Amino acid sequence: MSLDEMAPPETEAPAVLRVDELAVEFRGVKALQGVSFTIPRGGISSVIGPNGAGKTTLFNCISGVAKHQGTVELDGRDLSRLRADRRATLGIARTFQTPLLIAELSPMENVLLGAHAGIRGGVVGLIVRRPAVRADERAARARAAELMEVLGLDPDDTRRAGSLPHGDRRRVEIARALISDPKLLLLDEPAAGLGADETDQLLLDIQQHAQATGMTCILVEHDVGLVMRVSRHVVVLDAGRLLVAGDPREVAADPRVIAAYLGDDWSEDRQ
Amino acid sequence: MTELLQQTLDGLSAGLIYGILALALSVVFQGTGMLNFAQGEMATLSAFVTLVFLQFGMPFWAVLPIVIVLSALGGALIERTVVRPLERSGELPLLTLGVALLLGINAMMAIIWGTNSRPFPSPFGQGVVTSLGLRMTYQQLGSLITLLAVLTVTILVFNRTSIGLRLRAVAQNPDSATLLGQHRGKWLMIGWGIAAAVGAFAALVAAPVLTLSPGMMTFPLLLALAAATLGGLTSRVGAVVGGLIVGVSNSLAGRYIPGLDGDLAIVVPFVITAIVVVIKPAGIFGKARTVRV
């Protein structure tokens, strides 16, 4: 199956993410202002926009890394006042343009960290290693190995994650995000530093995972052709504001988008 | 030859105490970036609390688990109440806090228990083991076994359990760990608890030899600081190896270097530390800290 066949049509599924009047200011510079949109449940949606449009800042707001005004709702639950670690345990996972791994740990250990939100028991339970905790740890290890193999990584790799080649680090980061069974996966430029085939394979894996688990993925990506192929919903930012949001065809045909971002070259490509 | 071995053995027993304290320092340093100068006084406090329980007639081995748990809770409490507000304010405030805690806990112990040295019973009893011409008191042998066990358990907890994995993750990359749902503050607090519990063992095995007083661990802490610097503050294994090098070099220098007998021998481990740090600033096993800009 190719990526094109997998992009499902826009449907009226209830929103998994609702962002309302989001605003962020860094030392007087408005990185985002008045941004409101919803992301439909399931599949891949994307955020595009020129450099400096506020795409990564948007991800920082959703994941709780950046302080923001306005509300972020996941499945109808307001996350605006929650810290990043609480948001992570409620089902938001993310990756970074430059993979943010824990360099000293092995790839497997990095992936296992993603699973640890799901291991039962408080601190005391973890110290005395109750049987339930041990069973959870075994299950997490098996799941980690499975995900790593799907993504083309060696679960027994003993190298430090920091010494891996770029593509492998990205895959470790994605495996680490997927193992937590997130409701929402934020992928910040997953194609950066990967070849076209690698990128297609990666997105195909993610799309299959999303279909199997009901996860929703939001992509920040520069490659507009790729975005239009894989996304069911596209959000366009420009200079910190929402330009337009909708299904890929609507967005691609919008004159404001063509003017602000896609440029004449892209519309010519499409003809 | 036998004498050399005997001196080495004595040095190793003392070195393990420094190593265990250095391990506690390393656990705190990795997490909080703070050199906890009060680690020794916190350990001494644990020993005083043990003495109180013993005076009620409780057997040592029943008191031990209670004191270890209390020490861990105390360490966690100190992190939560006085360290956390300063956690992100840089090195100097944290350094000052360490000194303040050192002086504060020391003074508190002096007010409650006075400054005189008190005898502390050896949990291992009186007696000497002789084998292959080497001799060890029951106290030395028991300490050695206890500290090796503490060391093994600590290293297993850090390297083999999910709790250790989270502690290492939070210490090495707090931002990344937060995004994986780990609450940084919670794990730092647990790190302080573990450090206090580990440190308590060092004081409990040292007290019968050094006799218990508020300043009992001040000198061992100095050597533990040297040990941690020597081995690498960011490395738990390094801290322990550093402790052993400090203990053995101190013991051997006192015996074999003319003019350095008695307390003067302490110069040698510090000279070794200085040389190592000049060659490898992060210590033998330490990794240079990378800073993202």
Contacts between the chains, C-beta under 8 A, distances in Angstrom:
chain1	res1	chain2	res2	distance
A	63	B	179	6.2
A	65	B	175	7.7
A	65	B	179	7.1
A	83	B	178	7.6
A	83	B	183	7.5
A	84	B	178	4.8
A	84	B	179	5.7
A	85	B	178	4.9
A	85	B	179	7.6
A	85	B	180	7.9
A	85	B	181	5.1
A	85	B	182	5.8
A	85	B	183	4.7
A	85	B	184	7.4
A	86	B	181	7.8
A	86	B	183	8.0
A	88	B	178	7.5
A	88	B	179	5.7
A	88	B	180	6.0
A	88	B	181	3.6
A	89	B	181	4.2
A	93	B	179	7.8
A	94	B	179	6.2
A	100	B	173	7.2
A	100	B	175	6.7
A	100	B	176	4.6
A	100	B	179	7.4
A	101	B	173	7.7
A	101	B	176	6.8
A	102	B	168	7.6
A	102	B	169	5.1
A	102	B	172	5.2
A	102	B	173	4.5
A	102	B	176	5.6
A	102	B	177	7.1
A	103	B	172	7.1
A	103	B	173	7.2
A	104	B	168	7.1
A	104	B	172	5.0
A	104	B	287	7.7
A	105	B	165	7.4
A	105	B	168	6.7
A	105	B	169	6.7
A	105	B	172	7.3
A	109	B	165	5.8
A	112	B	162	7.2
A	112	B	165	6.3
A	113	B	165	6.3
A	113	B	166	7.0
A	113	B	169	5.2
A	113	B	177	7.0
A	113	B	180	5.1
A	113	B	182	7.4
A	114	B	180	5.5
A	116	B	162	5.6
A	116	B	165	7.2
A	116	B	166	6.1
A	116	B	180	7.2
A	116	B	181	7.4
A	116	B	182	7.3
A	117	B	180	7.1
A	117	B	181	3.9
A	119	B	162	6.0
A	123	B	163	7.2
A	123	B	190	6.1
A	126	B	161	6.9
A	126	B	162	6.2
A	126	B	163	4.5
A	127	B	157	7.6
A	127	B	161	7.9
A	127	B	163	6.3
A	129	B	161	6.8
A	133	B	162	7.6
A	137	B	162	5.7
A	176	B	180	7.0
A	180	B	180	7.3
A	180	B	181	7.0
